[in-house]
Amino acid sequence: MFSSQERKVLSLIYIGKYDELIPNRGYESMKLHFSESKYPNQDIISNYLNSGKVDMVSAELPFDVFTGDRIKKEKIGMNDGVYMWWNTLAHYVDKYNLRLPEEFENYILKGTLQ
């Protein structure tokens, strides 16, 4: 039997299903979602990814999957009660102009721009 906290985590929508982050599961490449330039509200989205509720902290040192460079932050699992993600996703939004699923971006902007 799951506790109420465990049931809540199981019902969250995971953001970050990319082949480079979760290999060999049939997910699309993150590169397909890179924008050539910075896009509107990108900073708001990045800040949001760094400001969720902390679920867990990983002992794993995060590295950029494309360059191998160390990402200069702890790897923290976060959520907002609806979605869950690793805070390192913000690195890819900032460095590569990663566009997240439109539904999630709209959800962030609806809540932050009101």
Phi and psi restraints in degrees (range 20) as a CNS / XPLOR table:
assign (resid 1 and name C) (resid 2 and name N)
       (resid 2 and name CA) (resid 2 and name C) 1.0 -89.7 20.0 2
assign (resid 2 and name N) (resid 2 and name CA)
       (resid 2 and name C) (resid 3 and name N) 1.0 144.6 20.0 2
assign (resid 2 and name C) (resid 3 and name N)
       (resid 3 and name CA) (resid 3 and name C) 1.0 -72.5 20.0 2
assign (resid 3 and name N) (resid 3 and name CA)
       (resid 3 and name C) (resid 4 and name N) 1.0 168.6 20.0 2
assign (resid 3 and name C) (resid 4 and name N)
       (resid 4 and name CA) (resid 4 and name C) 1.0 -63.3 20.0 2
assign (resid 4 and name N) (resid 4 and name CA)
       (resid 4 and name C) (resid 5 and name N) 1.0 -36.4 20.0 2
assign (resid 4 and name C) (resid 5 and name N)
       (resid 5 and name CA) (resid 5 and name C) 1.0 -64.9 20.0 2
assign (resid 5 and name N) (resid 5 and name CA)
       (resid 5 and name C) (resid 6 and name N) 1.0 -43.2 20.0 2
assign (resid 5 and name C) (resid 6 and name N)
       (resid 6 and name CA) (resid 6 and name C) 1.0 -64.5 20.0 2
assign (resid 6 and name N) (resid 6 and name CA)
       (resid 6 and name C) (resid 7 and name N) 1.0 -39.9 20.0 2
assign (resid 6 and name C) (resid 7 and name N)
       (resid 7 and name CA) (resid 7 and name C) 1.0 -62.8 20.0 2
assign (resid 7 and name N) (resid 7 and name CA)
       (resid 7 and name C) (resid 8 and name N) 1.0 -39.7 20.0 2
assign (resid 7 and name C) (resid 8 and name N)
       (resid 8 and name CA) (resid 8 and name C) 1.0 -62.5 20.0 2
assign (resid 8 and name N) (resid 8 and name CA)
       (resid 8 and name C) (resid 9 and name N) 1.0 -44.9 20.0 2
assign (resid 8 and name C) (resid 9 and name N)
       (resid 9 and name CA) (resid 9 and name C) 1.0 -62.6 20.0 2
assign (resid 9 and name N) (resid 9 and name CA)
       (resid 9 and name C) (resid 10 and name N) 1.0 -39.9 20.0 2
assign (resid 9 and name C) (resid 10 and name N)
       (resid 10 and name CA) (resid 10 and name C) 1.0 -66.2 20.0 2
assign (resid 10 and name N) (resid 10 and name CA)
       (resid 10 and name C) (resid 11 and name N) 1.0 -22.7 20.0 2
assign (resid 10 and name C) (resid 11 and name N)
       (resid 11 and name CA) (resid 11 and name C) 1.0 -92.5 20.0 2
assign (resid 11 and name N) (resid 11 and name CA)
       (resid 11 and name C) (resid 12 and name N) 1.0 -5.2 20.0 2
assign (resid 11 and name C) (resid 12 and name N)
       (resid 12 and name CA) (resid 12 and name C) 1.0 -73.3 20.0 2
assign (resid 12 and name N) (resid 12 and name CA)
       (resid 12 and name C) (resid 13 and name N) 1.0 150.6 20.0 2
assign (resid 12 and name C) (resid 13 and name N)
       (resid 13 and name CA) (resid 13 and name C) 1.0 -91.7 20.0 2
assign (resid 13 and name N) (resid 13 and name CA)
       (resid 13 and name C) (resid 14 and name N) 1.0 121.9 20.0 2
assign (resid 13 and name C) (resid 14 and name N)
       (resid 14 and name CA) (resid 14 and name C) 1.0 -83.4 20.0 2
assign (resid 14 and name N) (resid 14 and name CA)
       (resid 14 and name C) (resid 15 and name N) 1.0 128.2 20.0 2
assign (resid 14 and name C) (resid 15 and name N)
       (resid 15 and name CA) (resid 15 and name C) 1.0 -108.1 20.0 2
assign (resid 15 and name N) (resid 15 and name CA)
       (resid 15 and name C) (resid 16 and name N) 1.0 129.4 20.0 2
assign (resid 15 and name C) (resid 16 and name N)
       (resid 16 and name CA) (resid 16 and name C) 1.0 123.7 20.0 2
assign (resid 16 and name N) (resid 16 and name CA)
       (resid 16 and name C) (resid 17 and name N) 1.0 23.1 20.0 2
assign (resid 16 and name C) (resid 17 and name N)
       (resid 17 and name CA) (resid 17 and name C) 1.0 -83.5 20.0 2
assign (resid 17 and name N) (resid 17 and name CA)
       (resid 17 and name C) (resid 18 and name N) 1.0 86.9 20.0 2
assign (resid 17 and name C) (resid 18 and name N)
       (resid 18 and name CA) (resid 18 and name C) 1.0 -127.2 20.0 2
assign (resid 18 and name N) (resid 18 and name CA)
       (resid 18 and name C) (resid 19 and name N) 1.0 147.1 20.0 2
assign (resid 18 and name C) (resid 19 and name N)
       (resid 19 and name CA) (resid 19 and name C) 1.0 -56.4 20.0 2
assign (resid 19 and name N) (resid 19 and name CA)
       (resid 19 and name C) (resid 20 and name N) 1.0 -37.5 20.0 2
assign (resid 19 and name C) (resid 20 and name N)
       (resid 20 and name CA) (resid 20 and name C) 1.0 -68.2 20.0 2
assign (resid 20 and name N) (resid 20 and name CA)
       (resid 20 and name C) (resid 21 and name N) 1.0 -28.1 20.0 2
assign (resid 20 and name C) (resid 21 and name N)
       (resid 21 and name CA) (resid 21 and name C) 1.0 -94.4 20.0 2
assign (resid 21 and name N) (resid 21 and name CA)
       (resid 21 and name C) (resid 22 and name N) 1.0 -30.8 20.0 2
assign (resid 21 and name C) (resid 22 and name N)
       (resid 22 and name CA) (resid 22 and name C) 1.0 -133.2 20.0 2
assign (resid 22 and name N) (resid 22 and name CA)
       (resid 22 and name C) (resid 23 and name N) 1.0 80.7 20.0 2
assign (resid 22 and name C) (resid 23 and name N)
       (resid 23 and name CA) (resid 23 and name C) 1.0 -67.8 20.0 2
assign (resid 23 and name N) (resid 23 and name CA)
       (resid 23 and name C) (resid 24 and name N) 1.0 154.8 20.0 2
assign (resid 23 and name C) (resid 24 and name N)
       (resid 24 and name CA) (resid 24 and name C) 1.0 61.7 20.0 2
assign (resid 24 and name N) (resid 24 and name CA)
       (resid 24 and name C) (resid 25 and name N) 1.0 31.4 20.0 2
assign (resid 24 and name C) (resid 25 and name N)
       (resid 25 and name CA) (resid 25 and name C) 1.0 -117.8 20.0 2
assign (resid 25 and name N) (resid 25 and name CA)
       (resid 25 and name C) (resid 26 and name N) 1.0 3.0 20.0 2
assign (resid 25 and name C) (resid 26 and name N)
       (resid 26 and name CA) (resid 26 and name C) 1.0 86.9 20.0 2
assign (resid 26 and name N) (resid 26 and name CA)
       (resid 26 and name C) (resid 27 and name N) 1.0 11.3 20.0 2
assign (resid 26 and name C) (resid 27 and name N)
       (resid 27 and name CA) (resid 27 and name C) 1.0 -79.4 20.0 2
assign (resid 27 and name N) (resid 27 and name CA)
       (resid 27 and name C) (resid 28 and name N) 1.0 155.1 20.0 2
assign (resid 27 and name C) (resid 28 and name N)
       (resid 28 and name CA) (resid 28 and name C) 1.0 -66.6 20.0 2
assign (resid 28 and name N) (resid 28 and name CA)
       (resid 28 and name C) (resid 29 and name N) 1.0 157.8 20.0 2
assign (resid 28 and name C) (resid 29 and name N)
       (resid 29 and name CA) (resid 29 and name C) 1.0 -71.6 20.0 2
assign (resid 29 and name N) (resid 29 and name CA)
       (resid 29 and name C) (resid 30 and name N) 1.0 140.2 20.0 2
assign (resid 29 and name C) (resid 30 and name N)
       (resid 30 and name CA) (resid 30 and name C) 1.0 -59.5 20.0 2
assign (resid 30 and name N) (resid 30 and name CA)
       (resid 30 and name C) (resid 31 and name N) 1.0 -31.8 20.0 2
assign (resid 30 and name C) (resid 31 and name N)
       (resid 31 and name CA) (resid 31 and name C) 1.0 -58.9 20.0 2
assign (resid 31 and name N) (resid 31 and name CA)
       (resid 31 and name C) (resid 32 and name N) 1.0 -27.2 20.0 2
assign (resid 31 and name C) (resid 32 and name N)
       (resid 32 and name CA) (resid 32 and name C) 1.0 -66.6 20.0 2
assign (resid 32 and name N) (resid 32 and name CA)
       (resid 32 and name C) (resid 33 and name N) 1.0 -14.1 20.0 2
assign (resid 32 and name C) (resid 33 and name N)
       (resid 33 and name CA) (resid 33 and name C) 1.0 -115.1 20.0 2
assign (resid 33 and name N) (resid 33 and name CA)
       (resid 33 and name C) (resid 34 and name N) 1.0 14.5 20.0 2
assign (resid 33 and name C) (resid 34 and name N)
       (resid 34 and name CA) (resid 34 and name C) 1.0 -81.5 20.0 2
assign (resid 34 and name N) (resid 34 and name CA)
       (resid 34 and name C) (resid 35 and name N) 1.0 137.8 20.0 2
assign (resid 34 and name C) (resid 35 and name N)
       (resid 35 and name CA) (resid 35 and name C) 1.0 -96.1 20.0 2
assign (resid 35 and name N) (resid 35 and name CA)
       (resid 35 and name C) (resid 36 and name N) 1.0 146.7 20.0 2
assign (resid 35 and name C) (resid 36 and name N)
       (resid 36 and name CA) (resid 36 and name C) 1.0 -66.0 20.0 2
assign (resid 36 and name N) (resid 36 and name CA)
       (resid 36 and name C) (resid 37 and name N) 1.0 -26.3 20.0 2
assign (resid 36 and name C) (resid 37 and name N)
       (resid 37 and name CA) (resid 37 and name C) 1.0 -142.4 20.0 2
assign (resid 37 and name N) (resid 37 and name CA)
       (resid 37 and name C) (resid 38 and name N) 1.0 170.7 20.0 2
assign (resid 37 and name C) (resid 38 and name N)
       (resid 38 and name CA) (resid 38 and name C) 1.0 -58.6 20.0 2
assign (resid 38 and name N) (resid 38 and name CA)
       (resid 38 and name C) (resid 39 and name N) 1.0 143.5 20.0 2
assign (resid 38 and name C) (resid 39 and name N)
       (resid 39 and name CA) (resid 39 and name C) 1.0 -115.7 20.0 2
assign (resid 39 and name N) (resid 39 and name CA)
       (resid 39 and name C) (resid 40 and name N) 1.0 162.3 20.0 2
assign (resid 39 and name C) (resid 40 and name N)
       (resid 40 and name CA) (resid 40 and name C) 1.0 -57.1 20.0 2
assign (resid 40 and name N) (resid 40 and name CA)
       (resid 40 and name C) (resid 41 and name N) 1.0 137.0 20.0 2
assign (resid 40 and name C) (resid 41 and name N)
       (resid 41 and name CA) (resid 41 and name C) 1.0 67.4 20.0 2
assign (resid 41 and name N) (resid 41 and name CA)
       (resid 41 and name C) (resid 42 and name N) 1.0 14.9 20.0 2
assign (resid 41 and name C) (resid 42 and name N)
       (resid 42 and name CA) (resid 42 and name C) 1.0 -59.6 20.0 2
assign (resid 42 and name N) (resid 42 and name CA)
       (resid 42 and name C) (resid 43 and name N) 1.0 -41.3 20.0 2
assign (resid 42 and name C) (resid 43 and name N)
       (resid 43 and name CA) (resid 43 and name C) 1.0 -64.5 20.0 2
assign (resid 43 and name N) (resid 43 and name CA)
       (resid 43 and name C) (resid 44 and name N) 1.0 -36.9 20.0 2
assign (resid 43 and name C) (resid 44 and name N)
       (resid 44 and name CA) (resid 44 and name C) 1.0 -63.7 20.0 2
assign (resid 44 and name N) (resid 44 and name CA)
       (resid 44 and name C) (resid 45 and name N) 1.0 -43.1 20.0 2
assign (resid 44 and name C) (resid 45 and name N)
       (resid 45 and name CA) (resid 45 and name C) 1.0 -65.1 20.0 2
assign (resid 45 and name N) (resid 45 and name CA)
       (resid 45 and name C) (resid 46 and name N) 1.0 -45.0 20.0 2
assign (resid 45 and name C) (resid 46 and name N)
       (resid 46 and name CA) (resid 46 and name C) 1.0 -61.1 20.0 2
assign (resid 46 and name N) (resid 46 and name CA)
       (resid 46 and name C) (resid 47 and name N) 1.0 -45.6 20.0 2
assign (resid 46 and name C) (resid 47 and name N)
       (resid 47 and name CA) (resid 47 and name C) 1.0 -61.3 20.0 2
assign (resid 47 and name N) (resid 47 and name CA)
       (resid 47 and name C) (resid 48 and name N) 1.0 -39.3 20.0 2
assign (resid 47 and name C) (resid 48 and name N)
       (resid 48 and name CA) (resid 48 and name C) 1.0 -61.1 20.0 2
assign (resid 48 and name N) (resid 48 and name CA)
       (resid 48 and name C) (resid 49 and name N) 1.0 -42.3 20.0 2
assign (resid 48 and name C) (resid 49 and name N)
       (resid 49 and name CA) (resid 49 and name C) 1.0 -63.2 20.0 2
assign (resid 49 and name N) (resid 49 and name CA)
       (resid 49 and name C) (resid 50 and name N) 1.0 -23.7 20.0 2
assign (resid 49 and name C) (resid 50 and name N)
       (resid 50 and name CA) (resid 50 and name C) 1.0 -95.0 20.0 2
assign (resid 50 and name N) (resid 50 and name CA)
       (resid 50 and name C) (resid 51 and name N) 1.0 0.4 20.0 2
assign (resid 50 and name C) (resid 51 and name N)
       (resid 51 and name CA) (resid 51 and name C) 1.0 -125.0 20.0 2
assign (resid 51 and name N) (resid 51 and name CA)
       (resid 51 and name C) (resid 52 and name N) 1.0 19.8 20.0 2
assign (resid 51 and name C) (resid 52 and name N)
       (resid 52 and name CA) (resid 52 and name C) 1.0 -77.4 20.0 2
assign (resid 52 and name N) (resid 52 and name CA)
       (resid 52 and name C) (resid 53 and name N) 1.0 -179.2 20.0 2
assign (resid 52 and name C) (resid 53 and name N)
       (resid 53 and name CA) (resid 53 and name C) 1.0 -77.3 20.0 2
assign (resid 53 and name N) (resid 53 and name CA)
       (resid 53 and name C) (resid 54 and name N) 1.0 132.8 20.0 2
assign (resid 53 and name C) (resid 54 and name N)
       (resid 54 and name CA) (resid 54 and name C) 1.0 -76.0 20.0 2
assign (resid 54 and name N) (resid 54 and name CA)
       (resid 54 and name C) (resid 55 and name N) 1.0 124.7 20.0 2
assign (resid 54 and name C) (resid 55 and name N)
       (resid 55 and name CA) (resid 55 and name C) 1.0 -97.5 20.0 2
assign (resid 55 and name N) (resid 55 and name CA)
       (resid 55 and name C) (resid 56 and name N) 1.0 -42.3 20.0 2
assign (resid 55 and name C) (resid 56 and name N)
       (resid 56 and name CA) (resid 56 and name C) 1.0 -159.8 20.0 2
assign (resid 56 and name N) (resid 56 and name CA)
       (resid 56 and name C) (resid 57 and name N) 1.0 156.6 20.0 2
assign (resid 56 and name C) (resid 57 and name N)
       (resid 57 and name CA) (resid 57 and name C) 1.0 -120.1 20.0 2
assign (resid 57 and name N) (resid 57 and name CA)
       (resid 57 and name C) (resid 58 and name N) 1.0 129.0 20.0 2
assign (resid 57 and name C) (resid 58 and name N)
       (resid 58 and name CA) (resid 58 and name C) 1.0 -91.1 20.0 2
assign (resid 58 and name N) (resid 58 and name CA)
       (resid 58 and name C) (resid 59 and name N) 1.0 144.0 20.0 2
assign (resid 58 and name C) (resid 59 and name N)
       (resid 59 and name CA) (resid 59 and name C) 1.0 -78.3 20.0 2
assign (resid 59 and name N) (resid 59 and name CA)
       (resid 59 and name C) (resid 60 and name N) 1.0 -10.5 20.0 2
assign (resid 59 and name C) (resid 60 and name N)
       (resid 60 and name CA) (resid 60 and name C) 1.0 -67.7 20.0 2
assign (resid 60 and name N) (resid 60 and name CA)
       (resid 60 and name C) (resid 61 and name N) 1.0 134.5 20.0 2
assign (resid 60 and name C) (resid 61 and name N)
       (resid 61 and name CA) (resid 61 and name C) 1.0 -82.0 20.0 2
assign (resid 61 and name N) (resid 61 and name CA)
       (resid 61 and name C) (resid 62 and name N) 1.0 122.0 20.0 2
assign (resid 61 and name C) (resid 62 and name N)
       (resid 62 and name CA) (resid 62 and name C) 1.0 -79.3 20.0 2
assign (resid 62 and name N) (resid 62 and name CA)
       (resid 62 and name C) (resid 63 and name N) 1.0 138.5 20.0 2
assign (resid 62 and name C) (resid 63 and name N)
       (resid 63 and name CA) (resid 63 and name C) 1.0 -126.9 20.0 2
assign (resid 63 and name N) (resid 63 and name CA)
       (resid 63 and name C) (resid 64 and name N) 1.0 146.9 20.0 2
assign (resid 63 and name C) (resid 64 and name N)
       (resid 64 and name CA) (resid 64 and name C) 1.0 -64.7 20.0 2
assign (resid 64 and name N) (resid 64 and name CA)
       (resid 64 and name C) (resid 65 and name N) 1.0 124.4 20.0 2
assign (resid 64 and name C) (resid 65 and name N)
       (resid 65 and name CA) (resid 65 and name C) 1.0 -71.2 20.0 2
assign (resid 65 and name N) (resid 65 and name CA)
       (resid 65 and name C) (resid 66 and name N) 1.0 -12.7 20.0 2
assign (resid 65 and name C) (resid 66 and name N)
       (resid 66 and name CA) (resid 66 and name C) 1.0 -98.5 20.0 2
assign (resid 66 and name N) (resid 66 and name CA)
       (resid 66 and name C) (resid 67 and name N) 1.0 -37.4 20.0 2
assign (resid 66 and name C) (resid 67 and name N)
       (resid 67 and name CA) (resid 67 and name C) 1.0 -105.9 20.0 2
assign (resid 67 and name N) (resid 67 and name CA)
       (resid 67 and name C) (resid 68 and name N) 1.0 -20.4 20.0 2
assign (resid 67 and name C) (resid 68 and name N)
       (resid 68 and name CA) (resid 68 and name C) 1.0 81.4 20.0 2
assign (resid 68 and name N) (resid 68 and name CA)
       (resid 68 and name C) (resid 69 and name N) 1.0 -1.6 20.0 2
assign (resid 68 and name C) (resid 69 and name N)
       (resid 69 and name CA) (resid 69 and name C) 1.0 -70.8 20.0 2
assign (resid 69 and name N) (resid 69 and name CA)
       (resid 69 and name C) (resid 70 and name N) 1.0 147.1 20.0 2
assign (resid 69 and name C) (resid 70 and name N)
       (resid 70 and name CA) (resid 70 and name C) 1.0 -68.4 20.0 2
assign (resid 70 and name N) (resid 70 and name CA)
       (resid 70 and name C) (resid 71 and name N) 1.0 131.4 20.0 2
assign (resid 70 and name C) (resid 71 and name N)
       (resid 71 and name CA) (resid 71 and name C) 1.0 -83.9 20.0 2
assign (resid 71 and name N) (resid 71 and name CA)
       (resid 71 and name C) (resid 72 and name N) 1.0 124.4 20.0 2
assign (resid 71 and name C) (resid 72 and name N)
       (resid 72 and name CA) (resid 72 and name C) 1.0 -83.3 20.0 2
assign (resid 72 and name N) (resid 72 and name CA)
       (resid 72 and name C) (resid 73 and name N) 1.0 61.7 20.0 2
assign (resid 72 and name C) (resid 73 and name N)
       (resid 73 and name CA) (resid 73 and name C) 1.0 -162.8 20.0 2
assign (resid 73 and name N) (resid 73 and name CA)
       (resid 73 and name C) (resid 74 and name N) 1.0 161.2 20.0 2
assign (resid 73 and name C) (resid 74 and name N)
       (resid 74 and name CA) (resid 74 and name C) 1.0 -72.9 20.0 2
assign (resid 74 and name N) (resid 74 and name CA)
       (resid 74 and name C) (resid 75 and name N) 1.0 154.4 20.0 2
assign (resid 74 and name C) (resid 75 and name N)
       (resid 75 and name CA) (resid 75 and name C) 1.0 -90.4 20.0 2
assign (resid 75 and name N) (resid 75 and name CA)
       (resid 75 and name C) (resid 76 and name N) 1.0 111.5 20.0 2
assign (resid 75 and name C) (resid 76 and name N)
       (resid 76 and name CA) (resid 76 and name C) 1.0 -121.0 20.0 2
assign (resid 76 and name N) (resid 76 and name CA)
       (resid 76 and name C) (resid 77 and name N) 1.0 126.8 20.0 2
assign (resid 76 and name C) (resid 77 and name N)
       (resid 77 and name CA) (resid 77 and name C) 1.0 -79.8 20.0 2
assign (resid 77 and name N) (resid 77 and name CA)
       (resid 77 and name C) (resid 78 and name N) 1.0 127.1 20.0 2
assign (resid 77 and name C) (resid 78 and name N)
       (resid 78 and name CA) (resid 78 and name C) 1.0 -129.0 20.0 2
assign (resid 78 and name N) (resid 78 and name CA)
       (resid 78 and name C) (resid 79 and name N) 1.0 163.0 20.0 2
assign (resid 78 and name C) (resid 79 and name N)
       (resid 79 and name CA) (resid 79 and name C) 1.0 -153.7 20.0 2
assign (resid 79 and name N) (resid 79 and name CA)
       (resid 79 and name C) (resid 80 and name N) 1.0 167.2 20.0 2
assign (resid 79 and name C) (resid 80 and name N)
       (resid 80 and name CA) (resid 80 and name C) 1.0 -125.3 20.0 2
assign (resid 80 and name N) (resid 80 and name CA)
       (resid 80 and name C) (resid 81 and name N) 1.0 15.5 20.0 2
assign (resid 80 and name C) (resid 81 and name N)
       (resid 81 and name CA) (resid 81 and name C) 1.0 95.0 20.0 2
assign (resid 81 and name N) (resid 81 and name CA)
       (resid 81 and name C) (resid 82 and name N) 1.0 -17.3 20.0 2
assign (resid 81 and name C) (resid 82 and name N)
       (resid 82 and name CA) (resid 82 and name C) 1.0 -122.1 20.0 2
assign (resid 82 and name N) (resid 82 and name CA)
       (resid 82 and name C) (resid 83 and name N) 1.0 -47.4 20.0 2
assign (resid 82 and name C) (resid 83 and name N)
       (resid 83 and name CA) (resid 83 and name C) 1.0 -113.5 20.0 2
assign (resid 83 and name N) (resid 83 and name CA)
       (resid 83 and name C) (resid 84 and name N) 1.0 156.1 20.0 2
assign (resid 83 and name C) (resid 84 and name N)
       (resid 84 and name CA) (resid 84 and name C) 1.0 -133.3 20.0 2
assign (resid 84 and name N) (resid 84 and name CA)
       (resid 84 and name C) (resid 85 and name N) 1.0 151.1 20.0 2
assign (resid 84 and name C) (resid 85 and name N)
       (resid 85 and name CA) (resid 85 and name C) 1.0 -163.7 20.0 2
assign (resid 85 and name N) (resid 85 and name CA)
       (resid 85 and name C) (resid 86 and name N) 1.0 167.8 20.0 2
assign (resid 85 and name C) (resid 86 and name N)
       (resid 86 and name CA) (resid 86 and name C) 1.0 -92.5 20.0 2
assign (resid 86 and name N) (resid 86 and name CA)
       (resid 86 and name C) (resid 87 and name N) 1.0 138.2 20.0 2
assign (resid 86 and name C) (resid 87 and name N)
       (resid 87 and name CA) (resid 87 and name C) 1.0 -62.2 20.0 2
assign (resid 87 and name N) (resid 87 and name CA)
       (resid 87 and name C) (resid 88 and name N) 1.0 -21.8 20.0 2
assign (resid 87 and name C) (resid 88 and name N)
       (resid 88 and name CA) (resid 88 and name C) 1.0 -66.0 20.0 2
assign (resid 88 and name N) (resid 88 and name CA)
       (resid 88 and name C) (resid 89 and name N) 1.0 -14.3 20.0 2
assign (resid 88 and name C) (resid 89 and name N)
       (resid 89 and name CA) (resid 89 and name C) 1.0 -59.4 20.0 2
assign (resid 89 and name N) (resid 89 and name CA)
       (resid 89 and name C) (resid 90 and name N) 1.0 -31.4 20.0 2
assign (resid 89 and name C) (resid 90 and name N)
       (resid 90 and name CA) (resid 90 and name C) 1.0 -61.3 20.0 2
assign (resid 90 and name N) (resid 90 and name CA)
       (resid 90 and name C) (resid 91 and name N) 1.0 -31.2 20.0 2
assign (resid 90 and name C) (resid 91 and name N)
       (resid 91 and name CA) (resid 91 and name C) 1.0 -58.1 20.0 2
assign (resid 91 and name N) (resid 91 and name CA)
       (resid 91 and name C) (resid 92 and name N) 1.0 -42.9 20.0 2
assign (resid 91 and name C) (resid 92 and name N)
       (resid 92 and name CA) (resid 92 and name C) 1.0 -74.3 20.0 2
assign (resid 92 and name N) (resid 92 and name CA)
       (resid 92 and name C) (resid 93 and name N) 1.0 -32.5 20.0 2
assign (resid 92 and name C) (resid 93 and name N)
       (resid 93 and name CA) (resid 93 and name C) 1.0 -64.1 20.0 2
assign (resid 93 and name N) (resid 93 and name CA)
       (resid 93 and name C) (resid 94 and name N) 1.0 -45.0 20.0 2
assign (resid 93 and name C) (resid 94 and name N)
       (resid 94 and name CA) (resid 94 and name C) 1.0 -71.5 20.0 2
assign (resid 94 and name N) (resid 94 and name CA)
       (resid 94 and name C) (resid 95 and name N) 1.0 -47.7 20.0 2
assign (resid 94 and name C) (resid 95 and name N)
       (resid 95 and name CA) (resid 95 and name C) 1.0 -81.0 20.0 2
assign (resid 95 and name N) (resid 95 and name CA)
       (resid 95 and name C) (resid 96 and name N) 1.0 -37.6 20.0 2
assign (resid 95 and name C) (resid 96 and name N)
       (resid 96 and name CA) (resid 96 and name C) 1.0 -115.1 20.0 2
assign (resid 96 and name N) (resid 96 and name CA)
       (resid 96 and name C) (resid 97 and name N) 1.0 5.7 20.0 2
assign (resid 96 and name C) (resid 97 and name N)
       (resid 97 and name CA) (resid 97 and name C) 1.0 56.8 20.0 2
assign (resid 97 and name N) (resid 97 and name CA)
       (resid 97 and name C) (resid 98 and name N) 1.0 42.3 20.0 2
assign (resid 97 and name C) (resid 98 and name N)
       (resid 98 and name CA) (resid 98 and name C) 1.0 -63.6 20.0 2
assign (resid 98 and name N) (resid 98 and name CA)
       (resid 98 and name C) (resid 99 and name N) 1.0 128.3 20.0 2
assign (resid 98 and name C) (resid 99 and name N)
       (resid 99 and name CA) (resid 99 and name C) 1.0 -93.4 20.0 2
assign (resid 99 and name N) (resid 99 and name CA)
       (resid 99 and name C) (resid 100 and name N) 1.0 126.1 20.0 2
assign (resid 99 and name C) (resid 100 and name N)
       (resid 100 and name CA) (resid 100 and name C) 1.0 -85.9 20.0 2
assign (resid 100 and name N) (resid 100 and name CA)
       (resid 100 and name C) (resid 101 and name N) 1.0 169.4 20.0 2
assign (resid 100 and name C) (resid 101 and name N)
       (resid 101 and name CA) (resid 101 and name C) 1.0 -51.7 20.0 2
assign (resid 101 and name N) (resid 101 and name CA)
       (resid 101 and name C) (resid 102 and name N) 1.0 136.1 20.0 2
assign (resid 101 and name C) (resid 102 and name N)
       (resid 102 and name CA) (resid 102 and name C) 1.0 -53.8 20.0 2
assign (resid 102 and name N) (resid 102 and name CA)
       (resid 102 and name C) (resid 103 and name N) 1.0 -40.9 20.0 2
assign (resid 102 and name C) (resid 103 and name N)
       (resid 103 and name CA) (resid 103 and name C) 1.0 -59.5 20.0 2
assign (resid 103 and name N) (resid 103 and name CA)
       (resid 103 and name C) (resid 104 and name N) 1.0 -40.9 20.0 2
assign (resid 103 and name C) (resid 104 and name N)
       (resid 104 and name CA) (resid 104 and name C) 1.0 -71.1 20.0 2
assign (resid 104 and name N) (resid 104 and name CA)
       (resid 104 and name C) (resid 105 and name N) 1.0 -44.0 20.0 2
assign (resid 104 and name C) (resid 105 and name N)
       (resid 105 and name CA) (resid 105 and name C) 1.0 -58.8 20.0 2
assign (resid 105 and name N) (resid 105 and name CA)
       (resid 105 and name C) (resid 106 and name N) 1.0 -44.5 20.0 2
assign (resid 105 and name C) (resid 106 and name N)
       (resid 106 and name CA) (resid 106 and name C) 1.0 -63.9 20.0 2
assign (resid 106 and name N) (resid 106 and name CA)
       (resid 106 and name C) (resid 107 and name N) 1.0 -38.7 20.0 2
assign (resid 106 and name C) (resid 107 and name N)
       (resid 107 and name CA) (resid 107 and name C) 1.0 -60.5 20.0 2
assign (resid 107 and name N) (resid 107 and name CA)
       (resid 107 and name C) (resid 108 and name N) 1.0 -45.7 20.0 2
assign (resid 107 and name C) (resid 108 and name N)
       (resid 108 and name CA) (resid 108 and name C) 1.0 -61.6 20.0 2
assign (resid 108 and name N) (resid 108 and name CA)
       (resid 108 and name C) (resid 109 and name N) 1.0 -50.6 20.0 2
assign (resid 108 and name C) (resid 109 and name N)
       (resid 109 and name CA) (resid 109 and name C) 1.0 -66.4 20.0 2
assign (resid 109 and name N) (resid 109 and name CA)
       (resid 109 and name C) (resid 110 and name N) 1.0 -36.2 20.0 2
assign (resid 109 and name C) (resid 110 and name N)
       (resid 110 and name CA) (resid 110 and name C) 1.0 -62.0 20.0 2
assign (resid 110 and name N) (resid 110 and name CA)
       (resid 110 and name C) (resid 111 and name N) 1.0 -39.0 20.0 2
assign (resid 110 and name C) (resid 111 and name N)
       (resid 111 and name CA) (resid 111 and name C) 1.0 -81.0 20.0 2
assign (resid 111 and name N) (resid 111 and name CA)
       (resid 111 and name C) (resid 112 and name N) 1.0 -23.9 20.0 2
assign (resid 111 and name C) (resid 112 and name N)
       (resid 112 and name CA) (resid 112 and name C) 1.0 -102.2 20.0 2
assign (resid 112 and name N) (resid 112 and name CA)
       (resid 112 and name C) (resid 113 and name N) 1.0 -22.2 20.0 2
assign (resid 112 and name C) (resid 113 and name N)
       (resid 113 and name CA) (resid 113 and name C) 1.0 -99.3 20.0 2
assign (resid 113 and name N) (resid 113 and name CA)
       (resid 113 and name C) (resid 114 and name N) 1.0 3.5 20.0 2
